[in-house]
Amino acid sequence: MDTGTGAAQGALGAKSKLSVKVAGTGGVPAGAKAVLVNLTGVKPTTSTWLSAYADGSALPGSSTLNLATGATRANLALVPVGSDGSIDIYNNSGSVNVVADVEGFYLP
C-alpha cells in the first residue's frame, strides 16, 4: 500500500481498531481471501500489542505484534480478509503509529 492509502493517518489510540480496505485496492484483487501484511508499530507511548484480523470478526485471543515503549518493530503476518474486503488492526494500550504494507495475497 502507498503511504496513507486505505486508512486515515495518525496515531491509533488505546483499545481502538483501525479498518483498512485491502481487497480491490493497491493491486490486491477484490476476491482475495487473505493478505500477507508487514505490520509495523512505531514508537508507542507505552508497552502494547497489536492484533490484525478479518474485519467483522471477533478480536482474536493472540497478538500479531508486541511492542515495548518507544520501540519500532515489524512482523509479517497472514491476515484473513473480511467479507467487505477489509482487515482490522487493534491497539491494546497507549497510542502508536501503525504501518501496514501488503506484501502479497491469497485467492480462493
C-alpha distances in whole Angstrom, upper triangle without the diagonal:
4,7,8,6,8,10,13,13,16,18,18,22,24,24,21,18,15,14,10,10,8,11,12,8,6,9,9,13,15,17,15,17,15,12,12,10,10,12,13,16,17,21,22,25,27,26,24,22,19,19,16,17,17,18,21,23,25,23,24,27,25,22,19,19,22,22,25,26,24,23,19,18,15,16,14,15,15,15,17,15,18,20,18,14,13,13,15,15,19,20,24,25,25,22,19,16,13,9,8,5,6,9,11,12,16,18,21
4,6,5,9,11,12,12,15,17,18,22,25,26,22,20,16,16,12,12,11,14,14,10,8,11,13,16,17,20,18,21,19,15,15,13,13,14,14,17,17,20,22,25,27,27,25,24,21,21,19,20,21,20,24,26,27,26,27,30,27,25,21,21,24,24,26,26,24,23,19,19,17,18,17,18,19,18,20,19,21,23,20,17,16,16,18,17,20,21,25,26,26,22,19,15,13,10,10,8,9,12,14,16,20,22,25
4,6,9,9,10,9,12,14,16,19,22,24,21,18,15,15,12,13,13,16,17,13,11,14,16,19,20,23,21,23,21,17,17,14,14,13,13,15,14,18,19,22,24,25,23,22,19,20,18,21,21,21,24,26,27,26,27,29,27,24,21,20,23,22,24,24,22,20,17,18,16,18,18,19,20,20,22,20,22,24,21,19,17,17,17,16,19,20,23,24,23,19,16,13,11,8,9,9,12,14,17,19,22,24,28
4,6,6,7,6,9,12,14,17,20,21,18,16,13,13,10,11,12,16,16,12,12,15,16,19,19,22,21,22,20,18,18,15,15,14,14,15,15,18,19,21,24,24,23,22,19,19,17,19,20,19,22,24,25,24,25,28,26,23,21,20,23,22,24,24,22,21,18,19,18,19,19,20,21,19,21,19,20,22,19,17,15,15,15,15,17,18,22,22,21,18,15,12,11,9,10,11,13,16,18,19,23,25,28
4,6,8,9,13,15,16,19,22,23,19,16,13,12,9,9,9,12,12,9,8,12,13,16,16,19,18,20,18,15,16,14,15,14,15,17,17,21,21,24,26,27,24,23,19,20,17,18,18,17,20,22,24,23,25,28,26,24,21,21,24,24,27,26,25,24,21,21,19,20,19,19,19,18,19,17,18,19,16,14,13,13,14,15,18,19,23,24,24,20,18,15,13,10,10,10,11,14,16,17,20,22,25
4,7,9,13,15,15,18,21,20,17,14,10,8,5,5,7,10,11,8,9,12,12,14,14,17,16,17,16,14,16,14,15,14,16,17,18,21,21,24,26,26,23,22,18,18,15,16,15,13,17,19,21,20,22,25,24,22,20,20,23,23,26,27,25,24,22,21,19,20,19,18,18,16,16,14,14,16,13,11,9,10,11,12,16,18,21,23,23,20,18,15,13,11,10,11,11,15,16,16,19,20,23
4,6,9,11,11,14,17,17,14,11,8,7,6,8,10,13,14,12,13,16,16,18,17,20,19,20,18,16,17,15,16,14,15,15,16,19,19,21,23,23,21,20,16,16,14,15,15,13,16,19,20,19,21,24,23,21,19,19,22,21,24,24,23,22,20,20,19,19,19,19,19,17,18,15,16,17,15,13,10,11,11,11,13,15,19,20,19,16,15,12,10,10,10,12,13,17,18,19,21,23,25
4,7,9,10,13,16,17,13,12,9,9,9,11,14,17,18,15,16,19,19,22,21,24,22,23,22,20,21,18,18,16,16,16,16,18,18,19,22,23,21,20,17,18,17,18,18,16,19,21,22,21,23,26,25,22,21,21,22,22,24,23,22,22,20,21,20,21,22,21,22,20,21,19,19,21,18,17,14,14,13,13,14,15,19,19,18,15,14,11,11,11,12,15,16,20,22,22,25,27,29
4,7,9,12,16,17,14,13,10,12,11,14,16,19,20,17,17,21,21,24,23,26,24,25,23,21,21,18,17,15,14,14,13,15,15,17,20,21,19,19,17,18,17,20,20,19,22,23,24,22,24,27,25,22,21,20,21,20,22,21,19,19,17,19,18,20,21,21,23,21,23,21,21,24,21,19,17,16,15,14,15,15,18,18,17,13,11,9,9,10,12,14,17,20,22,23,27,28,31
4,7,9,13,15,12,12,11,13,13,17,18,22,23,20,20,24,24,27,26,29,27,27,25,23,23,19,18,15,14,12,11,12,12,14,16,18,17,17,16,18,17,20,21,20,22,24,24,22,24,26,24,21,20,19,19,18,19,18,16,17,16,17,18,20,22,22,24,22,24,23,23,26,23,22,19,17,16,14,14,13,16,15,13,10,9,7,8,10,13,16,19,22,25,26,29,31,33
4,6,10,12,10,11,10,13,14,18,19,23,25,22,22,26,25,28,28,30,27,27,25,23,22,19,18,14,12,10,9,10,9,10,13,15,13,14,13,15,16,19,21,19,22,23,22,20,22,23,22,19,18,16,16,14,16,14,13,14,13,15,16,18,20,21,23,21,23,23,23,26,24,23,19,17,15,12,12,10,13,12,10,6,5,4,7,10,13,16,19,22,25,26,29,31,34
4,7,9,6,7,7,11,13,16,18,22,24,22,22,25,24,27,26,28,26,25,23,21,21,18,17,13,12,10,10,11,9,11,12,14,11,12,10,12,13,16,18,16,19,19,19,16,18,20,19,16,15,14,15,14,15,14,14,15,14,15,16,17,19,19,21,19,21,20,20,23,21,21,17,15,12,9,8,7,10,9,8,5,5,6,7,11,13,16,19,22,24,25,27,30,32
4,7,6,8,10,13,16,19,21,25,27,25,26,29,28,30,29,31,29,28,25,24,24,21,20,16,15,12,13,13,10,10,11,13,11,12,11,13,15,17,19,18,20,20,19,16,18,19,19,16,17,16,15,14,15,14,15,16,16,17,18,20,22,22,23,21,23,23,22,25,24,23,19,17,14,11,9,7,8,7,6,4,7,9,11,14,16,20,22,25,27,28,30,32,34
4,5,9,11,15,17,21,23,26,29,27,28,31,29,32,31,32,29,28,26,25,25,21,21,17,16,13,14,14,10,10,10,11,9,10,10,12,15,17,19,18,19,19,17,14,17,17,17,15,16,15,14,13,14,13,15,16,17,18,19,20,22,21,23,21,23,23,23,26,25,24,21,18,14,12,9,6,5,4,5,6,8,11,13,16,18,22,24,27,28,29,31,33,34
4,7,10,14,17,20,22,25,28,27,28,30,28,30,29,30,28,26,24,23,24,21,21,18,17,15,17,17,13,14,13,13,10,10,10,11,13,15,17,16,16,16,14,11,14,14,15,13,15,15,15,15,17,16,18,19,19,19,20,20,22,21,22,20,21,21,20,23,22,22,19,16,12,11,7,6,5,6,8,9,11,14,14,17,18,22,23,26,28,28,29,31,32
4,7,10,13,17,19,22,25,23,25,27,25,27,26,27,25,24,22,21,22,19,20,16,16,14,16,16,14,14,15,15,12,12,10,11,12,13,15,13,15,15,14,11,14,16,16,14,15,15,16,16,18,17,19,19,19,19,19,19,21,20,21,18,19,19,18,21,19,20,16,14,10,8,6,6,7,9,10,9,10,12,12,15,16,20,21,24,26,25,27,29,30
4,7,10,13,15,18,21,20,21,24,22,24,22,23,21,20,19,18,19,16,17,14,15,13,16,17,15,16,17,17,13,12,9,9,9,10,12,10,12,12,12,10,13,15,15,13,13,14,16,16,19,19,20,20,19,19,18,18,19,17,18,15,16,15,14,17,16,16,12,10,6,5,4,6,9,11,13,11,11,12,11,13,13,17,18,21,22,22,23,25,27
4,6,10,12,15,18,17,18,21,19,21,20,21,19,19,17,16,17,14,15,13,14,13,15,17,16,18,18,19,15,14,11,10,9,11,11,9,12,13,14,12,15,17,17,15,14,15,17,17,20,20,20,20,19,18,17,17,18,16,17,14,15,14,13,16,14,14,10,8,5,5,6,9,12,14,15,12,12,11,9,11,11,14,15,19,20,20,22,23,25
4,7,9,12,14,14,16,18,16,18,16,18,16,16,15,14,16,14,16,14,15,16,18,20,19,21,22,22,19,17,13,12,10,10,9,7,10,12,13,13,15,18,18,16,15,17,19,20,23,24,24,23,21,20,19,18,18,16,16,13,13,11,10,13,10,10,6,6,4,6,9,12,15,17,18,16,15,14,12,12,11,14,14,18,18,17,19,21,22
4,6,9,11,10,12,14,13,15,14,16,14,14,13,12,14,11,14,12,14,15,17,20,20,22,24,23,20,18,14,13,10,11,10,8,12,14,16,15,17,20,20,18,16,17,20,21,24,25,24,23,21,20,17,17,16,15,15,12,12,10,10,13,10,8,5,5,6,8,11,14,17,20,20,18,16,14,11,11,9,11,11,15,15,15,17,18,20
4,6,8,7,10,12,10,12,10,12,11,13,12,11,14,13,15,15,17,19,21,24,23,26,27,27,24,21,18,16,13,12,11,9,12,15,17,17,19,23,22,20,18,20,23,24,28,28,28,26,24,23,20,19,18,16,15,13,12,9,9,11,8,6,4,7,9,11,15,18,21,23,24,21,20,18,15,14,11,12,11,14,14,13,15,16,18
4,6,6,7,9,7,9,8,10,9,10,9,8,11,10,13,13,16,18,21,24,24,27,28,27,24,22,18,16,12,12,11,11,14,16,18,18,19,23,22,20,17,19,23,24,28,29,28,26,23,22,19,18,16,14,13,11,11,8,10,11,9,6,5,7,10,12,16,19,22,25,26,23,21,18,15,13,10,10,8,11,11,10,12,13,16
4,6,8,8,5,6,5,7,6,8,9,8,12,12,16,17,20,22,24,28,28,31,32,31,28,25,21,19,15,14,11,12,14,16,19,20,21,24,24,22,20,22,26,27,31,32,31,30,27,25,22,20,18,16,14,12,11,8,9,10,8,5,7,9,13,15,19,22,25,28,29,27,24,22,19,17,14,13,10,13,11,9,10,10,13
4,7,7,5,5,4,8,8,11,12,12,15,15,18,19,22,25,27,30,30,33,34,34,31,28,24,22,18,17,15,15,17,20,23,23,24,28,27,26,24,25,29,30,34,35,34,32,29,27,24,23,21,19,17,16,14,11,12,12,10,7,10,12,16,18,22,25,28,31,32,29,27,24,21,19,16,15,12,14,13,11,13,12,15
4,6,6,7,8,11,11,14,13,12,14,14,16,17,20,22,24,27,28,31,32,32,29,27,23,22,18,18,16,16,19,21,24,24,25,28,27,25,23,24,27,28,32,32,31,30,26,25,22,22,19,19,17,16,16,13,14,15,12,9,10,13,15,17,21,24,27,29,30,27,24,22,19,16,13,12,10,13,12,12,14,14,17
4,6,9,10,13,12,15,14,12,13,13,15,16,18,21,23,26,27,30,32,31,29,26,23,22,19,19,18,18,21,23,26,25,26,29,28,26,22,23,27,27,31,31,30,28,25,23,20,20,18,18,17,16,17,15,17,18,16,12,13,14,17,18,22,24,28,30,30,27,24,21,18,15,12,10,9,11,11,11,14,15,19
4,6,9,12,11,14,14,11,13,14,16,18,20,24,25,29,30,33,35,34,31,28,25,24,20,20,19,19,22,24,27,27,27,30,29,27,24,25,29,30,33,34,33,30,27,25,22,21,19,18,17,17,17,15,17,18,16,13,14,16,19,20,24,27,30,32,33,30,27,24,21,18,15,12,10,10,9,10,12,13,16
4,7,8,7,10,10,8,11,12,15,17,20,23,25,29,29,32,33,32,29,26,23,21,17,17,15,16,19,21,24,24,24,27,26,24,21,23,27,28,32,33,32,30,26,25,21,20,17,16,14,13,13,11,14,14,13,10,11,13,16,18,22,25,28,31,31,29,26,23,20,17,14,12,8,10,8,7,9,10,13
4,5,6,9,11,10,13,15,18,20,23,26,28,32,32,36,36,35,32,29,25,23,19,18,16,17,19,21,24,25,25,28,27,26,24,26,30,31,35,36,35,33,30,28,25,23,20,18,16,15,14,11,13,13,13,9,12,14,18,20,24,27,30,33,34,32,29,27,23,21,17,15,12,13,10,8,9,8,11
4,6,9,11,11,15,16,20,21,24,27,29,33,32,36,36,35,32,29,25,23,19,17,14,15,17,19,22,23,24,28,27,26,24,26,30,32,35,37,36,34,31,29,26,24,21,20,17,15,13,10,11,10,9,7,10,13,17,20,23,26,30,32,34,31,29,27,23,21,18,17,14,16,13,11,11,9,11
4,6,9,11,14,17,20,22,25,28,30,34,34,37,37,36,32,29,26,23,19,17,14,15,16,18,21,23,23,26,26,26,24,26,30,32,36,37,37,35,32,30,26,24,21,19,16,14,12,9,11,9,10,8,11,14,17,20,24,27,30,33,35,33,30,29,25,23,19,19,15,16,13,10,9,6,8
4,6,7,11,13,17,18,22,24,27,31,31,34,34,33,29,26,22,20,16,14,12,13,16,16,20,21,20,24,23,23,20,23,27,29,33,34,34,32,29,26,23,21,17,15,12,11,9,7,10,10,11,8,10,12,15,18,21,24,27,31,32,30,28,26,22,20,16,15,12,13,10,6,6,5,7
4,7,11,13,17,18,22,24,27,31,30,33,33,31,28,24,21,18,14,12,9,12,14,14,17,18,17,21,20,20,18,21,25,28,31,33,33,31,28,26,22,20,17,14,10,9,6,5,8,9,11,8,10,11,14,17,20,23,26,29,31,29,27,26,22,21,17,16,13,14,11,8,6,6,6
4,7,9,13,14,18,21,24,27,27,30,30,28,25,21,18,15,11,10,9,11,14,14,16,16,16,19,18,17,15,18,22,24,28,30,30,28,25,22,19,16,13,10,7,5,4,5,9,11,12,9,10,9,12,14,17,21,23,26,28,27,24,23,19,18,14,13,10,11,9,6,5,7,9
4,6,10,11,15,18,21,25,25,28,28,26,23,20,17,14,11,10,10,12,16,16,18,17,17,20,18,17,14,16,20,22,26,28,27,25,22,19,16,13,10,8,6,5,6,7,11,13,14,10,10,9,12,13,17,19,22,25,27,25,22,20,17,14,11,10,7,7,6,4,6,9,12
4,7,9,13,16,19,23,23,27,27,25,22,19,16,14,11,11,12,15,18,18,20,18,17,20,17,16,12,14,18,20,24,26,25,22,19,17,13,10,7,6,5,6,9,10,14,17,17,14,13,11,14,14,17,19,22,24,26,24,21,19,16,13,10,8,6,5,5,6,8,12,14
4,6,9,13,16,19,19,23,23,22,19,16,13,12,9,11,12,14,18,18,19,17,17,19,16,14,10,12,15,17,21,22,22,19,16,13,10,8,6,5,6,7,10,11,14,18,17,14,12,10,12,11,14,16,19,21,23,20,17,16,12,10,6,5,5,6,7,9,12,15,18
4,6,10,13,16,17,21,21,20,17,15,12,12,11,13,15,17,21,20,21,19,18,20,17,14,10,10,14,15,18,20,19,16,13,10,6,6,4,6,9,10,14,15,18,21,21,18,15,13,14,12,15,16,19,20,21,19,16,14,10,8,6,5,6,7,10,12,15,18,21
4,7,10,13,14,17,18,16,14,11,9,9,8,12,14,16,19,19,19,16,16,18,15,11,8,8,11,12,15,17,16,14,11,8,5,5,6,7,10,10,14,15,17,21,20,18,15,12,12,9,11,12,15,17,17,15,12,11,7,6,5,7,9,10,13,15,17,21,23
4,6,10,11,15,15,14,13,11,9,11,11,15,18,19,22,22,22,19,18,19,17,13,10,8,10,10,13,14,13,10,7,6,4,7,9,11,14,14,18,18,21,24,23,21,18,15,14,11,12,12,15,15,16,13,10,8,6,5,6,8,11,13,16,18,21,24,27
4,7,7,11,12,11,9,9,8,11,12,16,19,19,22,22,21,18,18,19,16,12,11,8,9,7,10,11,10,8,6,6,6,9,12,13,16,16,20,20,22,26,25,22,19,16,14,11,11,10,12,12,12,10,6,6,5,7,9,12,15,16,19,21,24,27,30
4,6,9,11,11,11,12,11,14,15,19,22,22,25,25,25,21,22,22,20,16,14,11,11,9,10,10,7,6,4,7,9,12,15,17,20,20,23,24,25,29,27,25,22,19,17,14,14,12,14,13,12,10,6,5,6,8,11,13,17,19,22,24,27,30,33
4,6,9,10,10,12,13,16,18,22,25,25,28,27,26,23,23,24,21,17,16,13,12,8,8,7,4,5,5,9,12,15,18,20,23,23,26,27,28,32,30,28,25,22,20,16,16,13,14,12,10,9,6,7,9,12,15,17,21,22,26,28,31,34,36
4,5,7,7,10,11,14,17,20,23,23,26,25,24,20,21,21,19,15,15,12,10,7,7,5,5,7,8,10,13,15,19,20,23,22,25,26,27,30,29,28,24,21,18,15,13,10,11,8,7,6,4,7,9,12,15,18,22,24,26,28,31,34,36
4,7,9,12,13,17,20,23,26,26,28,27,26,22,23,23,21,18,18,15,13,10,9,6,6,9,11,14,16,19,22,23,26,25,28,29,29,33,31,30,27,24,21,17,15,12,12,8,5,6,7,10,13,16,19,22,25,27,30,32,34,37,39
4,6,10,12,16,19,22,26,26,27,26,24,21,21,20,19,16,17,14,11,8,7,4,7,9,12,14,16,18,22,23,26,25,28,29,29,33,32,31,27,24,21,17,15,11,10,7,5,7,9,12,14,17,20,23,26,28,31,32,34,37,39
4,7,10,14,17,20,24,24,26,25,23,19,19,18,16,13,14,11,8,6,4,5,8,9,11,12,15,16,20,20,23,23,26,27,28,32,31,30,26,23,20,16,14,10,9,7,8,10,10,13,14,17,19,22,25,26,29,30,32,35,37
4,7,10,14,17,20,21,23,21,19,15,15,14,13,10,11,9,6,5,7,8,10,10,12,12,13,14,17,17,20,19,22,24,24,28,28,26,23,19,16,13,10,7,6,5,7,9,9,12,12,15,17,20,22,24,26,27,29,32,34
4,7,10,13,17,18,20,18,16,12,12,12,9,6,7,6,4,6,9,11,13,12,12,11,12,12,14,14,17,16,19,20,21,25,25,24,20,16,14,10,8,6,6,7,10,11,10,12,11,14,15,18,20,21,23,24,25,28,30
4,7,10,14,15,17,16,14,11,11,11,9,6,6,5,6,8,11,13,14,13,12,11,11,10,12,12,14,13,15,17,18,21,21,20,16,13,10,7,5,5,6,9,11,11,9,11,9,11,11,15,16,18,20,21,22,25,27
4,7,10,12,14,12,11,8,7,9,7,5,5,7,9,11,15,17,18,17,16,14,12,11,12,10,11,10,12,14,15,18,19,17,14,10,8,6,5,7,8,12,14,14,13,14,11,13,12,15,15,17,18,18,20,22,24
4,7,9,12,11,11,8,8,11,10,8,6,9,12,14,18,20,20,19,17,15,12,11,11,8,9,6,9,10,11,15,15,14,11,7,6,4,7,9,12,15,17,16,14,14,11,12,10,12,12,15,15,15,16,19,20
4,6,9,7,8,7,7,11,10,10,9,12,15,18,21,23,24,22,21,18,16,14,13,10,9,6,6,7,8,12,13,12,9,6,5,7,9,12,14,18,20,19,18,18,14,15,12,14,14,16,16,14,15,17,18
4,6,6,8,9,10,13,14,14,13,16,19,21,25,27,27,26,24,22,19,17,16,12,10,7,5,5,4,8,9,9,7,5,6,9,11,15,17,21,23,22,20,20,17,17,14,16,14,17,16,14,14,15,16
4,6,8,9,11,15,16,16,15,18,20,22,26,27,28,27,25,23,21,19,18,15,14,10,8,7,5,8,7,8,5,5,5,9,11,14,17,20,22,21,20,19,17,17,15,17,16,19,18,16,16,17,18
4,7,9,12,15,17,17,17,20,23,25,28,29,30,29,28,26,24,22,22,18,17,13,11,9,6,8,8,10,9,8,8,12,13,16,18,21,24,23,22,22,20,21,18,21,19,22,21,19,19,19,19
4,7,8,12,14,15,15,19,21,23,27,28,30,29,27,25,23,21,20,17,15,12,10,10,7,10,11,12,11,9,9,12,12,16,17,21,23,23,22,23,20,21,19,21,20,22,21,19,19,19,19
4,6,9,11,13,14,17,19,22,25,26,28,27,26,25,23,21,21,17,16,13,12,13,11,14,15,16,14,12,10,12,11,14,14,18,21,21,21,22,20,22,20,22,22,24,23,22,21,22,22
4,7,9,10,11,14,15,18,21,23,25,24,23,21,20,18,18,15,15,12,12,14,13,16,17,17,14,11,9,9,8,11,11,15,18,18,18,19,17,19,18,21,20,23,23,21,21,23,23
4,6,8,10,13,14,17,21,23,25,23,23,20,19,17,17,14,14,11,12,14,14,17,18,18,16,13,11,11,10,12,12,16,19,20,19,21,18,20,18,21,20,22,22,21,20,22,22
4,7,10,13,13,17,19,22,24,23,23,21,19,17,18,15,16,14,15,17,17,21,22,22,19,16,14,13,12,13,12,16,19,20,20,22,20,22,20,23,23,24,24,23,23,25,25
4,7,9,10,14,17,19,22,20,20,17,16,14,15,12,13,13,14,17,18,21,23,22,19,16,14,12,11,12,12,15,18,19,18,20,18,19,18,20,20,22,22,22,22,25,25
4,6,7,10,14,16,18,16,16,13,13,11,12,11,13,12,14,17,18,22,22,21,18,14,13,10,9,10,10,13,16,16,15,16,14,16,15,18,18,19,21,21,21,24,25
4,7,10,14,17,18,15,14,11,10,7,9,7,10,9,13,15,17,21,21,19,17,13,12,9,10,10,12,14,17,16,14,15,12,13,12,14,15,16,17,17,19,22,23
4,7,10,13,14,12,11,8,7,6,9,9,12,13,16,18,20,24,24,22,19,15,14,10,10,10,11,13,15,14,12,13,11,12,12,14,16,17,19,20,21,25,26
4,7,10,12,10,10,8,9,9,12,13,16,16,20,22,23,27,27,25,22,18,16,13,12,10,10,11,13,13,12,13,12,14,15,17,19,20,22,23,25,29,30
4,7,8,6,7,7,9,11,14,15,19,19,22,24,25,29,29,27,24,20,18,14,13,10,10,10,11,11,9,11,11,14,15,18,20,21,24,25,28,31,33
4,6,5,8,9,12,14,18,19,23,23,26,28,29,33,32,31,27,24,21,18,16,13,12,11,11,12,11,13,14,16,18,21,24,25,28,29,31,35,37
4,6,9,11,14,17,20,22,25,25,28,29,31,34,33,32,28,25,22,18,17,13,13,10,9,10,10,12,14,17,19,22,25,27,30,31,34,37,39
4,7,10,13,16,20,22,25,25,29,30,31,35,33,32,28,25,23,19,18,15,15,13,11,10,9,11,13,15,18,21,24,25,29,31,33,37,39
4,6,10,13,17,19,22,23,26,28,29,33,32,30,27,24,22,18,17,14,15,14,13,12,10,11,12,14,16,18,22,23,26,28,31,34,36
4,7,11,14,16,20,21,24,25,27,31,30,28,24,21,20,16,17,14,16,15,14,13,10,9,10,11,13,15,18,19,22,25,28,31,34
4,7,11,13,17,18,21,23,25,29,28,26,23,20,18,15,16,14,16,16,16,15,11,11,10,10,12,13,16,17,20,22,25,28,31
4,7,10,13,15,18,20,22,26,26,23,20,17,16,14,15,14,16,17,18,16,13,12,10,9,9,10,13,13,16,18,21,25,27
4,6,10,12,16,18,20,24,24,21,19,16,15,13,14,15,17,18,19,18,15,14,12,11,10,10,12,12,14,16,18,22,24
4,7,10,13,15,19,22,22,19,17,14,15,14,16,17,19,21,22,21,18,17,13,12,10,9,9,9,11,13,15,18,21
4,6,10,12,15,19,20,17,15,12,13,12,14,16,18,21,22,21,18,18,14,13,10,10,10,10,10,11,13,16,18
4,7,10,13,16,17,15,13,11,13,13,15,18,20,23,25,24,21,20,17,15,12,12,10,10,9,9,9,13,14
4,6,9,13,14,12,10,7,9,10,13,16,18,21,23,22,20,19,15,15,11,12,10,11,11,9,10,13,14
4,7,10,11,9,9,7,10,12,14,18,20,23,26,24,23,22,18,17,14,15,12,14,12,10,9,11,12
4,7,8,6,6,5,9,12,15,18,21,24,26,24,23,22,18,17,14,14,12,14,12,10,10,11,12
4,5,5,5,6,9,12,15,18,21,24,26,25,24,23,19,19,16,17,15,18,16,13,13,13,14
4,5,7,10,12,16,18,22,24,28,29,28,27,26,23,22,19,20,18,20,18,15,14,13,13
4,6,9,11,15,17,21,24,27,28,26,25,24,21,21,18,19,17,20,18,15,16,15,16
4,7,10,14,17,20,23,26,28,26,24,22,19,18,15,15,13,16,14,12,13,12,14
4,7,10,13,17,20,23,24,22,20,19,16,15,12,14,12,15,15,13,14,15,16
4,7,10,13,16,20,21,19,18,17,13,13,10,12,11,14,14,13,14,15,17
4,6,10,13,16,18,16,15,14,12,12,11,13,13,16,17,16,17,19,20
4,7,10,13,14,13,11,11,9,10,9,12,13,16,17,17,19,21,23
4,7,10,12,11,11,12,10,12,12,16,17,20,21,21,22,25,26
4,6,8,8,8,10,9,12,13,17,19,21,23,23,25,28,29
4,7,9,10,13,13,16,17,20,22,25,26,26,28,30,32
4,6,9,12,13,17,18,22,24,27,29,29,31,34,35
4,7,10,13,16,19,22,25,27,30,31,33,35,37
4,7,10,13,16,19,22,25,27,28,31,34,36
4,6,10,13,16,19,22,24,26,28,31,33
4,7,10,13,17,19,22,24,27,29,32
4,7,10,13,16,18,20,23,26,28
4,6,10,12,15,17,20,23,26
4,6,9,12,13,17,20,22
4,6,9,12,15,18,21
4,6,8,11,14,18
4,7,11,14,17
4,7,10,14
4,7,10
4,7
4
